[in-house]
Amino acid sequence: MVRVNEIQGYLYISCVQTYIINSAKIMFWNERPQPRPRKGVTHHCEICGRSLVDAFRFCSLGCKLGGMKRGDSKLSFTLKMNHT
């Protein structure tokens, strides 16, 4: 896992679910599949199927990379620079 505030300046982390652990907002590097789907959950990771709390597409940075490998041209880790 990695703290969001440590990585967001280096990678564009949109579409990835964040979690709170010990008062720190974090995200996971690798996919986190669940053995069985939970009832009543409407959002799932597009790669490994893990239940997601909000309308995110992926549970981890690794799953976002998997989405990029599938050919989704809208996904990127590249930060957009402000030219001010």
Secondary structure, DSSP 8 states (H G I E B T S, - for coil): -EEHHHHTTTS--TTB--EEETTEEEEBSS----SS--TT--EE-TTT--EESSS-SBSBHHHHHHHHHTT-TT----------
